[in-house]
Amino acid sequence: MSQELISRYSPFVFVYAGLTLVLLFACGKDSPTKPKPSEPPPPVTPIATRIELNTSSVRLSAIGQTIRLTATVFDQNNNLMTVAPVVWSSNNTGVATVSVQGLVTAVGNGVARITATSGSASAGIDVTV
């Protein structure tokens, strides 16, 4: 009887074993659920590293005379930073003052250093009245 069972079911056993091997090998290859590619790094935040002023020195000949200074700010990749905040200051407000827009006004005789600062970058010029 065991010989009869073997001969009767052997085709099914071979088919089952063959299908099992095919499934095992097929599942071991490239998975349809591949891992996600890594996210690109976030863009680097621009940092002000250099400021250029529109002039290198200023001589004002009269009290009350004004001149507007402009500052151009560049980032660490030497790209123009169009929205970088600039803070203006004078080291001698008895000689020249400067507004938040960069308007320098002569108020007395002497020399004042006007400085534009954005982040850790700064540039300055001497104003002589």
SVG drawing of the C-alpha trace seen along z (x, -y; Angstrom):
<svg xmlns="http://www.w3.org/2000/svg" viewBox="-3 -124 41 126">
<polyline fill="none" stroke="black" stroke-width="0.4" points="0.0,0.0 2.8,-2.5 4.2,-1.8 0.7,-2.6 0.5,-5.8 3.9,-6.9 3.2,-6.3 -0.2,-7.9 0.9,-11.1 4.5,-11.5 3.5,-13.9 1.8,-16.2 4.8,-16.1 7.2,-17.1 4.9,-19.9 4.5,-21.1 8.2,-21.0 8.9,-22.7 6.4,-25.5 7.8,-26.0 11.4,-26.4 10.2,-28.8 8.4,-30.9 11.4,-30.9 13.8,-32.0 11.3,-34.6 10.8,-36.2 14.5,-36.4 15.2,-38.7 14.4,-42.4 11.5,-43.2 8.6,-45.2 8.8,-47.2 12.3,-48.6 13.5,-50.9 12.7,-54.6 15.6,-56.6 17.2,-58.8 15.8,-62.3 18.1,-65.0 19.7,-67.2 17.8,-70.4 19.2,-73.5 21.9,-75.4 20.6,-78.6 22.4,-81.6 24.7,-83.4 25.9,-86.9 29.7,-86.8 30.5,-89.9 29.2,-93.4 30.1,-95.9 29.3,-99.6 28.5,-101.9 31.4,-104.2 34.8,-103.9 34.8,-107.3 32.7,-110.4 33.5,-114.1 30.6,-116.3 31.3,-120.1 28.4,-121.5 26.5,-120.8 23.1,-119.2 24.4,-117.8 23.4,-114.2 24.4,-111.2 22.6,-107.9 24.8,-104.8 23.8,-101.4 25.1,-98.0 25.1,-94.9 25.2,-91.7 26.7,-88.4 26.3,-84.9 28.9,-82.1 28.5,-81.0 29.1,-84.6 25.5,-84.9 23.6,-88.2 21.3,-88.2 18.4,-90.5 16.5,-90.4 19.3,-90.5 18.7,-93.0 21.3,-95.7 21.9,-97.7 23.7,-101.1 25.7,-102.8 28.0,-105.7 30.9,-105.7 30.7,-109.5 27.2,-110.9 28.6,-114.3 30.1,-114.4 27.6,-112.2 24.5,-110.3 23.0,-107.5 19.4,-106.4 18.1,-102.9 17.9,-103.4 21.6,-104.4 21.1,-108.2 24.2,-109.9 23.8,-113.5 26.6,-115.8 26.1,-117.3 29.6,-118.6 33.2,-118.8 35.5,-115.8 35.5,-112.2 33.0,-109.5 33.1,-105.8 29.8,-104.6 29.3,-100.8 26.8,-98.5 26.3,-95.2 24.4,-92.1 24.7,-89.0 28.4,-88.7 29.5,-90.6 30.3,-94.3 31.8,-97.0 32.5,-100.6 33.6,-103.9 35.0,-107.1 32.8,-110.3 34.7,-113.5 32.8,-116.7"/>
</svg>
